[in-house]
Amino acid sequence: MIWRFGFCYNTLLRNGKDASKSIKAVLWQVGKRHSQNSVYSYPLRTIAYRRTPMQVATLDQEEQFVKAIPLKWPEFVKDILPTLNPEKHKGQCGRVAVIGGSFEYTGAPYFSAISSLRAGVDMAHVFCEDSAAIPIKTYSPELIVHPILTTFPKLDKTVEETAEYIASRVTEWLSSLHCVVIGPGLGRNTLILETVAHIIEEVTKRRIPLVIDADGLYLVSVKTEMLRNVTSPVILTPNRVEFNRLTRAFEIDDTSDAESLLKTLAKSVCPGAIIVQKGLNDLIAAAFSNVVVHCGEQGSLRRCGGQGDVLSGLMAAFSAWMQLNSNLTTPSEWFIPVYSACAMTRRCSLQAFKKKQRSMLTTDIIEEIWKEFNAVFPLSSL
């Protein structure tokens, strides 16, 4: 049993005036006294507030908070956005990794990693197949590229033994990371997929936020038990084809409506799952919430290849900042980075489309990231 305490998320009045903008609603979960299967457990924190009686934060009030995110997401993000301070050292604004990149696909991991850098994280690693390393290095000197993944087992080892060995070389870096992206340009080679399965196990053991896209989602559909008991944040970003594959893999036949299907899938993947179903409006559902959030920010009329990679990179940046935020109080707050990444991707693609229209490319979207961040989060307001 987990006790949930907190202040109500309704409008708070101070001296007869609406003070909801100046008072942060606080929700928290304390203890695992009778359960080892609790999804999250956070320390108690307090807030100065004139009304002294402590009120129980109901599930309905958590739902009100989640529903408010589309209207107040820039305000909420300011609580997790790292401040720029000359006393900080490299890495304190976030370190992320993208695991992907193969002989055929070198652009996807680059788009993902460079998008996280453009958003403001300090360091971005790419762990890729050896044949993809040189092309990715030539795209940008900003990325730290590790040619570690391989498609062929070592002569003296089986596929499983090779997968474990290669995975161990990647997991050496996990202690320094705040978010890991799995999938962009990964490919479907058996050895690489087996290697990534071992990496995912280690990432989730260390409770590092995980973003899964593209061929990473294919791996989830093949190994449906892989994430079954994971309670740390696992963010899946399927398009329509990938979403349908996942529902078939998890044997979900709920056809009542799109939202129910999405919620059922999230609960089937793992207790920490958050799913972004990409489409005309991005639909966001989590295994620990009954609310489905719609991201209806206007985006581009053109859907160029690579836009999903930009989303995964921005998702990594916002998730890393949430991981760095010591004031996290409830799992529902993970809707903030997820929604924010969706909204920013759409805003950037819209600005790129206004300039390039039919000729818009993913590189044009990436060029808009800094401008949109400055527009939504000007330094003067931080």
Protein Blocks (a to p, Z undefined) as FASTA:
>chain_A
ZZdddddfbdcdeehiafklmpccddddedjflbckbfbdcdddddddfblbdcdddfkl
mmmmmmmmmmmmmmmmmmmmccddfkbcehjlopadddeddfklmmlmmmmmmmmmmnop
abdcddddfklmmmmmmmpmkbccddfbccbdcfkbcfklmmmmmmmmmmmmmmmpcbdc
ehihnbjafklmmmmmmmmmmmmmnopacddehjlmmmmmmmmmlmmmpcbdcdddddfk
lmmmmmmmnopabfkbmmlmmmmmmmmmpmkbccddddfbdcdddfkbcbdcddfbdcdf
bdcehjlmmmmmmmmmmmmmmmmpmkbfbfklmmmmmmmmmmmmmmmmmmmmmmnmmmpc
fklmmmmmmmmmmmmmgfklZZ
